[in-house]
Amino acid sequence: MKKFTFVCIFLGFASQAFAQLDEKQLAGSWNYIVETEQGPMTGILNFVSTEDGLSGKVTSDDGQSWVMDALEIIENNSLNFVITPQGETFKTNLIFKGKTFTGTSGPSYAPYKVSGVKARIIK
């Protein structure tokens, strides 16, 4: 009986560990921080899930915004997208774990570290 209980608990944790990120988990707003040489830059990633698929927008705290191009969920709870601030291509790869994420974003020759959390909804 102890072995059976252990196996059930193990399988429960294993299935959560291998669960794939989906659009419903992403939908909504996520606060982000990008670590740059000039200091941290902050803002919001907003994801919308519709019948047509997932779309997204990046909005910086200083009011600039960019539509996410080539937005795709890939294996291992990862998400890729591209934005083009001031004509320069920034490739972004984020890895989500629950209500947090880490990753990189920037030009291919000098990506910056990115982290963030799911934004709380205040009613």
C-alpha positions in Angstrom: 0.0 0.0 0.0 2.9 2.4 0.8 4.4 1.7 -2.6 1.1 2.4 -4.3 0.7 5.7 -2.5 4.2 6.7 -3.3 3.7 5.9 -7.0 0.5 8.0 -7.1 2.2 11.0 -5.4 5.2 10.7 -7.7 3.0 10.5 -10.9 1.0 13.5 -9.7 4.2 15.6 -9.4 5.6 14.3 -12.6 2.5 15.1 -14.6 2.7 18.7 -13.3 6.3 18.9 -14.1 5.7 17.8 -17.7 2.5 19.8 -18.2 2.8 22.0 -21.3 2.2 25.7 -21.2 -1.0 26.7 -23.0 -2.7 29.9 -24.2 -5.2 30.0 -21.3 -2.3 30.0 -18.7 -0.7 32.9 -20.6 -3.8 35.0 -21.2 -3.7 38.3 -19.2 -1.0 40.7 -18.1 2.5 39.9 -16.9 4.9 42.4 -15.3 8.4 42.2 -16.7 11.9 43.6 -15.8 14.7 43.7 -18.4 18.2 44.1 -16.9 20.1 46.5 -19.2 23.4 48.4 -18.9 21.4 51.6 -18.2 19.4 49.9 -15.4 16.2 48.0 -15.2 13.4 48.6 -17.7 9.9 47.6 -16.7 6.5 47.1 -18.3 3.7 44.7 -19.1 3.4 41.8 -21.5 -0.2 41.3 -22.5 -1.4 38.0 -24.0 -4.8 37.5 -25.6 -6.2 34.1 -26.5 -8.9 34.0 -29.2 -10.3 31.6 -31.7 -7.6 32.8 -34.1 -4.8 31.9 -31.6 -2.5 33.7 -29.3 -1.5 37.4 -29.7 0.5 39.7 -27.6 1.8 43.2 -27.0 4.7 44.6 -25.0 4.1 47.9 -23.2 6.9 49.7 -21.4 6.3 51.8 -18.3 7.3 54.9 -20.4 4.3 54.2 -22.7 6.0 52.7 -25.7 4.3 49.5 -27.1 5.1 46.8 -29.7 3.1 44.0 -31.1 4.6 40.5 -30.7 5.5 39.0 -34.0 6.2 35.3 -34.6 4.6 34.5 -31.2 4.7 30.8 -30.5 4.5 28.4 -27.6 7.2 25.8 -27.8 8.1 22.7 -25.7 9.3 22.9 -22.1 7.0 25.7 -21.1 8.8 28.2 -23.4 7.5 31.0 -25.5 9.2 32.8 -28.3 8.3 36.1 -30.0 10.0 39.0 -31.8 9.5 42.8 -31.4 11.1 45.6 -33.3 11.8 48.7 -31.2 13.3 51.6 -33.1 13.8 49.3 -36.2 16.0 46.8 -34.4 14.9 43.2 -34.1 14.7 41.8 -30.5 14.2 38.0 -30.2 12.7 36.9 -27.0 12.6 33.5 -25.3 10.8 33.1 -22.0 10.4 30.0 -19.8 7.4 30.0 -17.6 7.1 28.2 -14.3 3.7 28.8 -12.6 3.1 32.5 -12.3 6.8 33.5 -13.0 9.0 33.6 -16.0 12.7 34.1 -16.9 14.5 34.4 -20.2 16.3 36.7 -22.6 15.3 39.4 -25.0 17.3 41.7 -27.3 19.4 41.7 -30.4 21.0 38.4 -31.1 24.5 39.8 -30.4 23.6 41.1 -26.9 20.5 39.7 -25.3 19.3 41.0 -21.9 18.1 39.0 -19.0 14.3 39.2 -18.5 12.1 38.1 -15.6 8.6 38.6 -14.5 5.4 37.6 -12.7 1.7 37.3 -13.5 0.1 40.6 -12.8 -2.5 40.7 -10.0 -5.9 41.8 -10.9 -7.2 44.5 -8.4 -11.0 44.7 -8.2 
